Amino acid sequence: CARGSAAVGVSRVVEIDTAEGPQLGLQQYKFHDFLEPGEVVLTFDDGPLRPYTTAVLNALDAHCTKATFFNVGKMALADPEMVREIERRGHTVGSHTWSHRNLRAMAPALAKGEVELGFSAVSRAVGHPVAPFFRFPYLSDSRAMIAHLKARSIGMFSIEVDAVDYRTKDPQVVHNRVLAGLKAQGKGIILFHDIQPSTAGALKGLLDALAAKGYKVV
């Protein structure tokens, strides 16, 4: 964006070394705290779903900022062009399993299949291997799957702030909830879902507010 614009932009880029399967996000994991006060990471789960993912991408473009998308394998194969569009616009693409099942409730062998099929499907959709970044559906991890992902050198992402956008269709509720979460935490990885109309409707105004309040996107 032009210098002096009101866009939130990107303040810095963090490159994650996943060689040892790091666990990030203080809601669950206390090992790595890479954000400074006032910094946020924008993340979107469960997509793509074209009508709402497109609105999310347009809102991010309007603020010249970037995000990480944890795509579900089945969703990615249903609309591979949308996954490629996410990447073309400069965002990071990771995986969120094949079909969004709760891995903690599954036998380890079946859970591994969900993980591996998810990465294979999202990689096939985009046309090359995606980032070794993973988020557990429902944030529901297990010792067996943490060990598996560590052995595979895949980084695991939890959160600090939850938009809880799946519980409302009202963009203002999402807007208020995220700002309240950031006020309480001071910074954080924010969890949205780009399949939710509430997030699609809220994001532009929320980014306006983040910029006005001096938050910085990492």
Order of alpha helices (4+ residues) and beta strands (2+ residues): beta-beta-alpha-beta-alpha-alpha-beta-alpha-beta-alpha-beta-beta-alpha-beta-alpha-beta
